[in-house]
Amino acid sequence: MKKLLKDWNAFEIGLLILGTIAILFSSMICKSEILAILTSLVGVICSLSQAKGKVYSQFIGITEVMLYSILSYPIKTTIMEKSLLIW
C-alpha cells in the first residue's frame, strides 16, 4: 500500500480517508449490501488514482465496472419484467 500511495500528498490521502468514511457511514445508515459498499470504495479509489494519472487506475476501473454490472443486473431484470407486464 505504501508503494501505491508514495507520491500522494496529505490532501489526497485525506480525501481518500474522508470518502471511505462517508461511504461506510452512509452504508450503515442505509443498510447497504457488501457488494454495494465494495463497488463504492473501488469507485473512489479509481477516481482518485485516475486524477493522479496512474496507469493502474485503468485496471481498478475495469474492476469497478464489473462489480457495478453484477450489482445492477438484478435491478435491470426486475425493471424489465415490470415494464413487460405493463405492455
C-alpha positions as CSV (number, residue, x, y, z in Angstrom):
1,M,0.0,0.0,0.0
2,K,2.9,2.4,0.7
3,K,4.2,1.8,-2.8
4,L,0.8,2.8,-4.3
5,L,0.5,5.9,-2.1
6,K,4.1,7.1,-2.2
7,D,3.6,10.2,-4.3
8,W,0.3,11.2,-2.9
9,N,0.1,14.4,-0.8
10,A,-1.7,14.7,2.5
11,F,-4.8,16.3,0.9
12,E,-5.3,13.4,-1.4
13,I,-4.8,10.8,1.3
14,G,-7.2,12.8,3.5
15,L,-9.7,12.9,0.6
16,L,-9.4,9.1,0.3
17,I,-10.0,8.6,4.0
18,L,-12.9,11.0,4.1
19,G,-14.5,9.3,1.1
20,T,-14.1,5.9,2.7
21,I,-15.6,7.1,6.0
22,A,-18.5,8.8,4.2
23,I,-19.2,5.6,2.2
24,L,-19.1,3.4,5.3
25,F,-21.3,5.8,7.3
26,S,-23.9,6.1,4.6
27,S,-23.9,2.3,4.0
28,M,-24.6,1.7,7.7
29,I,-27.5,4.1,7.7
30,C,-29.0,2.7,4.5
31,K,-28.1,-0.9,5.4
32,S,-26.4,-1.5,2.1
33,E,-25.1,-4.8,0.8
34,I,-21.4,-5.6,1.0
35,L,-21.2,-5.6,-2.8
36,A,-22.5,-2.1,-3.0
37,I,-20.1,-0.9,-0.4
38,L,-17.2,-2.6,-2.2
39,T,-18.2,-1.1,-5.5
40,S,-18.4,2.4,-4.0
41,L,-15.0,2.1,-2.4
42,V,-13.4,0.8,-5.6
43,G,-15.0,3.8,-7.4
44,V,-13.5,6.3,-5.1
45,I,-10.1,4.7,-5.3
46,C,-10.4,4.6,-9.1
47,S,-11.4,8.3,-9.4
48,L,-8.6,9.5,-7.2
49,S,-6.0,7.3,-8.9
50,Q,-7.2,8.5,-12.4
51,A,-6.9,12.1,-11.2
52,K,-3.3,11.3,-10.3
53,G,-2.7,9.8,-13.8
54,K,-1.8,6.4,-12.6
55,V,-1.8,3.5,-15.1
56,Y,-3.1,1.0,-12.6
57,S,-6.3,3.1,-12.3
58,Q,-7.5,1.5,-15.6
59,F,-7.5,-1.9,-14.0
60,I,-9.3,-0.6,-11.0
61,G,-11.8,1.0,-13.3
62,I,-12.4,-2.3,-15.1
63,T,-12.9,-4.0,-11.7
64,E,-15.4,-1.3,-10.7
65,V,-17.4,-1.7,-13.9
66,M,-17.6,-5.4,-13.5
67,L,-18.7,-5.1,-9.8
68,Y,-21.3,-2.5,-10.8
69,S,-22.7,-4.6,-13.6
70,I,-23.1,-7.5,-11.1
71,L,-24.7,-5.2,-8.7
72,S,-27.2,-3.7,-11.1
73,Y,-28.1,-6.8,-13.1
74,P,-31.0,-7.9,-10.8
75,I,-32.4,-4.4,-10.8
76,K,-32.4,-4.3,-14.6
77,T,-34.2,-7.7,-14.8
78,T,-36.8,-6.6,-12.3
79,I,-37.5,-3.3,-14.2
80,M,-37.7,-5.2,-17.5
81,E,-40.2,-7.7,-16.0
82,K,-42.4,-4.9,-14.7
83,S,-42.3,-3.0,-18.0
84,L,-43.3,-6.1,-19.9
85,L,-46.3,-6.5,-17.5
86,I,-47.4,-3.0,-18.3
87,W,-47.4,-3.7,-22.1
